[in-house]
Amino acid sequence: MEHTAERCAKANLAIRDTLDVVGGKWKLVLLSVLRNGKRGFNELSREASISPRILSKELQELEMNGLVKRMVCDTKPVTVQYELTEYSKTLEQVLIEMEQWGQQHRRKIITGL
């Protein structure tokens, strides 16, 4: 594939679009936690080590982008569960690659550059 200014600009735009949706410290962590199944709000907060205020904001953005589904359960008191959508599975390979790279990078840093 030829490297052109136009192709580079399109690639940069696509990367910015991706980062707008999953960028930041928490979104990919939350998606990774939810790969193991539905979670309640407090469970997500504990497992991801994220404050409830930030968690709420991140979940709203993930829901707005069609990656997470929020379900209000008919319980007393009312509980809310979150799960991944079918669309979120399009990020599966990205998450796997990032996990592998992170493990490799951690080993490299620990054993010395």
C-alpha positions as CSV (number, residue, x, y, z in Angstrom):
1,M,0.0,0.0,0.0
2,E,1.5,3.3,-1.1
3,H,2.1,5.9,1.6
4,T,0.5,9.2,0.5
5,A,-0.5,12.4,2.3
6,E,-4.2,11.6,1.6
7,R,-3.9,8.1,3.0
8,C,-2.0,9.4,6.1
9,A,-4.7,12.1,6.7
10,K,-7.4,9.5,6.5
11,A,-5.5,7.2,8.9
12,N,-5.0,10.0,11.4
13,L,-8.7,10.9,11.2
14,A,-9.7,7.3,11.9
15,I,-7.3,7.1,14.8
16,R,-8.7,10.3,16.3
17,D,-12.2,9.0,15.9
18,T,-11.3,5.7,17.6
19,L,-9.6,7.6,20.5
20,D,-12.7,9.8,20.8
21,V,-14.7,6.7,21.6
22,V,-12.4,4.5,23.6
23,G,-9.6,6.9,24.7
24,G,-8.8,7.9,28.2
25,K,-7.8,6.0,31.3
26,W,-11.0,3.9,31.9
27,K,-13.0,3.0,28.8
28,L,-10.9,0.1,27.6
29,V,-10.5,-1.2,31.2
30,L,-14.3,-1.2,31.6
31,L,-14.7,-3.0,28.3
32,S,-12.2,-5.5,29.4
33,V,-13.9,-6.1,32.7
34,L,-17.3,-6.5,31.0
35,R,-15.8,-9.1,28.6
36,N,-16.3,-11.5,31.6
37,G,-20.0,-10.9,31.7
38,K,-22.6,-8.5,33.2
39,R,-21.7,-6.4,36.1
40,G,-23.5,-4.1,38.5
41,F,-22.4,-0.6,39.0
42,N,-20.7,-1.2,42.3
43,E,-19.0,-4.3,41.0
44,L,-17.6,-2.3,38.1
45,S,-16.4,0.4,40.4
46,R,-14.6,-2.2,42.6
47,E,-13.1,-4.3,39.8
48,A,-11.9,-1.3,37.8
49,S,-10.8,0.7,40.9
50,I,-12.7,3.7,39.6
51,S,-14.7,6.3,41.5
52,P,-18.5,6.1,41.1
53,R,-18.6,9.7,39.7
54,I,-16.0,8.9,36.9
55,L,-17.6,5.5,36.3
56,S,-21.0,7.0,35.7
57,K,-19.6,9.4,33.2
58,E,-17.5,6.7,31.4
59,L,-20.5,4.3,31.2
60,Q,-22.7,7.0,29.8
61,E,-20.2,7.7,27.0
62,L,-19.8,4.0,26.3
63,E,-23.5,3.6,26.2
64,M,-23.9,6.6,23.9
65,N,-21.4,5.0,21.5
66,G,-23.3,1.7,21.4
67,L,-20.6,-0.3,23.2
68,V,-22.4,-0.9,26.6
69,K,-26.0,-1.7,27.4
70,R,-27.5,-0.5,30.6
71,M,-30.3,-2.6,32.1
72,V,-32.5,-1.5,35.0
73,C,-33.5,-4.6,37.0
74,D,-36.9,-5.0,38.6
75,T,-35.5,-5.5,42.1
76,K,-35.9,-3.8,45.5
77,P,-33.9,-1.7,45.7
78,V,-33.6,-1.1,42.0
79,T,-30.3,-2.3,40.6
80,V,-28.6,-1.6,37.3
81,Q,-26.5,-4.0,35.3
82,Y,-24.2,-3.3,32.4
83,E,-23.1,-5.6,29.6
84,L,-21.3,-5.4,26.3
85,T,-23.3,-5.0,23.1
86,E,-22.8,-7.0,20.0
87,Y,-21.2,-4.0,18.5
88,S,-18.5,-3.9,21.2
89,K,-17.2,-7.3,19.9
90,T,-15.7,-5.3,17.0
91,L,-13.1,-4.1,19.6
92,E,-12.2,-7.7,20.7
93,Q,-9.0,-7.9,18.7
94,V,-7.9,-4.5,19.8
95,L,-8.3,-5.5,23.4
96,I,-6.4,-8.7,22.9
97,E,-3.6,-7.0,21.1
98,M,-3.4,-4.3,23.8
99,E,-3.3,-6.9,26.5
100,Q,-0.5,-8.8,24.8
101,W,1.5,-5.6,24.1
102,G,1.0,-4.5,27.7
103,Q,2.3,-7.8,29.1
104,Q,5.3,-7.7,26.7
105,H,6.0,-4.1,27.7
106,R,5.8,-4.8,31.4
107,R,8.3,-7.7,31.0
108,K,10.7,-5.5,29.0
109,I,10.6,-2.8,31.6
110,I,11.0,-5.2,34.6
111,T,13.9,-7.0,33.0
112,G,15.5,-3.8,31.8
113,L,15.7,-2.1,28.5
